[in-house]
Amino acid sequence: MQVGCGDFKVKNYKKFKNENLTKHTENLRLIERSEYEMIEFFDPGFDVLAYILSN
């Protein structure tokens, strides 16, 4: 369980995804939903998550 999480937007989601998702697989993962997707930031050593939303 996490004690907290944050949702963030970036100026250009597609560019952020293309530049970072495959480079940082140890701390980023793609979560796909029917209406949108998000990139989850995680670290096993911390109980906090952050998300970059696609829209």
N, CA and C of each residue as an Amber inpcrd file, in Angstrom:
protein
   165
   0.8400000  -1.1900000   0.0000000   0.0000000   0.0000000   0.0000000
   0.8800000   1.2470000   0.0000000   0.4000000   2.2470000  -0.6880000
   1.1200000   3.5080000  -0.7510000   0.4350000   4.5280000   0.1490000
   1.2300000   5.3980000   0.7300000   0.6680000   6.4440000   1.5770000
   0.2530000   7.6530000   0.7640000   0.6460000   7.7090000  -0.4890000
   0.2520000   8.8530000  -1.3060000   0.6230000   8.6770000  -2.7510000
  -0.0010000   9.5050000  -3.5730000   0.3400000   9.5120000  -4.9950000
  -0.0020000  10.8890000  -5.5480000   0.6200000  11.2170000  -6.6420000
   0.3660000  12.4980000  -7.2880000   0.1460000  12.2910000  -8.7750000
  -0.7540000  13.0640000  -9.3480000  -1.0080000  13.0380000 -10.7850000
  -0.4720000  14.3270000 -11.3890000   0.2480000  14.2050000 -12.4900000
   0.8740000  15.3540000 -13.1210000   0.6100000  15.3530000 -14.6200000
   0.6480000  16.5250000 -15.1940000   0.5700000  16.6750000 -16.6440000
   1.9020000  17.2250000 -17.1310000   2.2760000  16.8320000 -18.3380000
   3.4490000  17.3910000 -18.9860000   2.9790000  18.0900000 -20.2540000
   3.7930000  18.9940000 -20.7440000   3.4200000  19.7810000 -21.9190000
   3.1470000  18.8970000 -23.1340000   3.9930000  17.8870000 -23.3420000
   3.8530000  17.0140000 -24.5020000   3.9810000  15.5630000 -24.0320000
   2.8410000  14.9480000 -23.7270000   2.8310000  13.5890000 -23.1820000
   3.4970000  12.5930000 -24.1240000   3.1610000  12.6540000 -25.4040000
   3.7010000  11.6950000 -26.3760000   5.2330000  11.7740000 -26.4330000
   5.7690000  12.9810000 -26.4410000   7.2230000  13.1670000 -26.4610000
   7.8450000  12.6220000 -25.1760000   7.2470000  12.9470000 -24.0300000
   7.7420000  12.4400000 -22.7450000   7.7620000  10.9200000 -22.7440000
   6.6770000  10.3170000 -23.1960000   6.5700000   8.8560000 -23.2390000
   7.6550000   8.2620000 -24.1340000   7.7970000   8.7890000 -25.3310000
   8.7770000   8.2520000 -26.2820000  10.2110000   8.4000000 -25.7910000
  10.5040000   9.4800000 -25.0980000  11.8700000   9.7330000 -24.6390000
  12.2350000   9.0230000 -23.3410000  11.2560000   8.6710000 -22.5310000
  11.5750000   8.1800000 -21.1910000  11.1320000   6.7630000 -20.8500000
  10.0350000   6.3040000 -21.3940000   9.4600000   5.0300000 -20.9520000
  10.4150000   3.8530000 -21.1380000  11.0400000   3.7240000 -22.2870000
  11.9300000   2.5860000 -22.5210000  13.3100000   2.7600000 -21.8870000
  13.6740000   3.9900000 -21.5630000  14.9790000   4.2480000 -20.9380000
  14.9870000   3.9490000 -19.4420000  13.8320000   4.0280000 -18.8110000
  13.7580000   3.9470000 -17.3410000  12.7810000   2.8640000 -16.8840000
  12.9270000   1.6720000 -17.4360000  11.9930000   0.5870000 -17.1140000
  12.0510000   0.1550000 -15.6510000  13.1350000   0.4880000 -14.9620000
  13.2390000   0.1180000 -13.5480000  12.3660000   1.0000000 -12.6520000
  11.9010000   2.1500000 -13.1780000  11.0780000   3.0530000 -12.3640000
   9.8530000   3.6170000 -13.0690000   9.6180000   3.2400000 -14.3300000
   8.4500000   3.7260000 -15.0580000   7.7100000   2.5560000 -15.6850000
   6.3780000   2.6150000 -15.6510000   5.5940000   1.6040000 -16.3560000
   4.3400000   2.2500000 -16.9290000   3.9100000   1.7340000 -18.0610000
   2.7360000   2.2380000 -18.7510000   1.4970000   1.5200000 -18.2460000
   0.4680000   2.2920000 -17.9300000  -0.8210000   1.7450000 -17.5290000
  -1.8390000   2.2330000 -18.5430000  -2.4930000   1.3020000 -19.2190000
  -3.4570000   1.6550000 -20.2580000  -4.8820000   1.4320000 -19.7600000
  -5.7040000   2.4360000 -19.9740000  -7.1350000   2.3790000 -19.6620000
  -7.9060000   2.5720000 -20.9580000  -9.1910000   2.3470000 -20.9520000
  -9.9740000   2.4680000 -22.1900000 -10.0230000   3.9030000 -22.7180000
 -10.0650000   4.9020000 -21.8480000 -10.1620000   6.2960000 -22.2870000
  -8.8350000   7.0580000 -22.2800000  -7.8330000   6.5490000 -21.5970000
  -6.5590000   7.2630000 -21.4780000  -5.4720000   6.2830000 -21.0560000
  -4.2570000   6.7630000 -20.9840000  -3.1570000   5.9870000 -20.4250000
  -2.3600000   6.8820000 -19.4980000  -1.5200000   6.2590000 -18.6910000
  -0.6880000   7.0220000 -17.7780000   0.6190000   6.2890000 -17.5650000
   1.6150000   7.0530000 -17.1870000   2.9150000   6.4920000 -16.8680000
   3.0860000   6.5850000 -15.3590000   3.3650000   5.4550000 -14.7660000
   3.5340000   5.3850000 -13.3140000   5.0120000   5.4590000 -12.9580000
   5.3380000   6.3450000 -12.0360000   6.6760000   6.4270000 -11.4490000
   6.6390000   5.6300000 -10.1550000   7.5980000   4.7230000  -9.9730000
   7.6190000   3.9330000  -8.7450000   9.0570000   3.6180000  -8.3530000
   9.2300000   3.3290000  -7.0940000  10.5120000   2.8810000  -6.5680000
  10.1940000   1.9500000  -5.4060000  10.6590000   0.7100000  -5.4520000
  10.3450000  -0.2380000  -4.3770000  10.7650000   0.2350000  -2.9870000
  11.6990000   1.1670000  -2.9200000  12.1650000   1.6550000  -1.6300000
  11.3010000   2.7350000  -1.0070000  10.2770000   3.1960000  -1.7440000
   9.4100000   4.2720000  -1.2470000   7.9490000   3.8650000  -1.3900000
   7.1080000   4.3300000  -0.4860000   5.6890000   3.9760000  -0.5460000
   4.8330000   5.1100000  -1.1220000   5.3660000   5.7540000  -2.1380000
   4.6720000   6.8430000  -2.8270000   4.7480000   6.5800000  -4.3310000
   3.6760000   6.8840000  -5.0460000   3.6420000   6.7450000  -6.5020000
   3.3200000   8.0920000  -7.1260000   3.7140000   8.2720000  -8.3800000
   3.3560000   9.4740000  -9.1360000   2.9550000   9.0250000 -10.5310000
   2.0660000   9.8040000 -11.1530000   1.5590000   9.4490000 -12.4710000
   1.6020000  10.6530000 -13.4050000   1.9850000  10.3910000 -14.6580000
   1.8750000  11.3800000 -15.7320000   0.6800000  10.9290000 -16.5640000
  -0.3110000  11.7890000 -16.7140000  -1.5330000  11.4400000 -17.4240000
  -1.4850000  11.8670000 -18.8810000  -2.0860000  11.0720000 -19.7440000
  -2.0600000  11.3550000 -21.1740000  -3.0240000  12.4650000 -21.5850000
  -4.0810000  12.6860000 -20.8520000  -5.0180000  13.7670000 -21.1850000
  -5.6110000  14.3950000 -19.9510000
